[in-house]
Each structure stands twice: as structure tokens, then as C-alpha cells.
Amino acid sequence: MQEEAKVHTRYRVYEGVGVPPPVNPGPRRKWGDLPLESVAVGDLIEMPMDKEGVDALISSIRSYVYRVSRRTSRKFTVRKTGYGIGIWRVA
């Protein structure tokens, strides 16, 4: 006696459907209002704040500026200054 193979369909494939719309476009860009794409070489973006604010925010600002520099092929430097944080475009 020969047994018949049972076929269980666990999934379906649809062709030509396209990509689903994004449900969540990602986190809000916290520093997205900084005009990093529009500053010229030698320009300074000044962010005045107290020392506690500098210590709390400098790491996240440096990370954001680094990501923008990788994406735009521009070089920036972020420094603590007497007035807060300075972002210079160097190349």
C-alpha cells in the first residue's frame, strides 16, 4: 500500500506586490535643525549653554555631527568652549 504525501502550505508567495509603506520612519532627529549641510569651510556653529549642559550634550552632538560628516563627506570638529559648544567645518 502506497501512502500519499501530505502537502501542508505554511506560506504563500505573491509576486509584484511592492514594498510595504514604512510603519515607523525612525526616531526623530534630535539635532536635525543644526545647519551642518549649509555651512562653508571655516564657519562656526555656536551653541551657547552652561558647563552642565555641555557635559550632558557634547557626546550626543559629536555622534550626530560624525554621522552627518560620513553621509555628506564633509569634515567637522566639535569642541567645548568658554561659551558652550562650537562646531567648526574644517573641510
C-alpha positions in Angstrom: 0.0 0.0 0.0 1.4 3.3 -1.0 1.0 6.4 1.2 0.2 9.7 -0.3 2.4 12.6 0.6 0.6 15.3 2.5 1.3 18.8 1.4 1.0 21.5 4.1 1.2 25.0 2.8 2.8 27.2 5.5 3.3 30.3 3.4 2.3 31.9 0.2 4.4 34.0 -2.2 2.9 37.0 -4.0 4.9 38.5 -6.8 4.9 42.1 -7.9 3.3 43.4 -4.7 6.0 46.1 -3.9 7.4 47.3 -0.7 5.2 48.0 2.3 4.9 51.6 3.5 7.0 52.4 6.5 5.2 52.0 9.7 7.7 53.9 11.8 10.1 56.2 9.8 12.6 56.1 12.7 13.4 58.2 15.6 13.1 62.0 15.4 16.4 63.7 14.7 17.3 65.5 17.9 19.9 67.7 16.3 18.3 67.9 12.8 17.9 71.6 13.0 21.6 72.2 13.0 22.6 73.7 9.6 25.5 71.3 9.0 24.8 70.8 5.3 24.8 74.6 4.6 27.9 75.9 6.5 31.0 76.7 4.5 34.6 75.7 5.4 35.8 77.9 8.3 32.3 78.6 9.5 31.3 78.1 13.2 28.0 77.0 14.7 27.8 78.2 18.2 25.7 76.5 20.8 25.7 78.7 24.0 25.0 76.8 27.2 26.3 76.3 30.7 29.0 73.8 31.7 26.5 71.2 32.9 24.6 71.4 29.6 27.9 71.0 27.7 28.9 67.9 29.7 25.4 66.4 29.2 25.1 67.0 25.5 28.6 67.1 23.9 28.7 63.3 23.4 25.4 63.1 21.5 26.2 66.2 19.4 29.6 64.7 18.5 27.9 61.5 17.4 25.3 63.3 15.3 28.0 65.5 13.7 30.1 62.4 12.9 27.1 60.7 11.2 26.4 63.8 9.1 30.1 64.1 8.1 30.1 60.4 7.0 26.9 61.0 4.9 28.0 64.3 3.3 31.8 63.8 3.0 32.4 67.0 5.0 34.7 67.3 8.0 33.7 68.9 11.2 35.3 69.4 14.6 33.3 69.7 17.8 34.9 71.5 20.8 34.0 72.6 24.3 34.5 76.4 24.5 34.0 79.1 27.1 30.5 79.9 25.8 29.3 76.3 25.4 29.8 74.1 22.3 31.3 75.1 19.0 31.1 73.1 15.7 33.5 74.2 13.0 33.6 72.9 9.4 37.2 72.2 8.6 36.9 70.6 5.1 
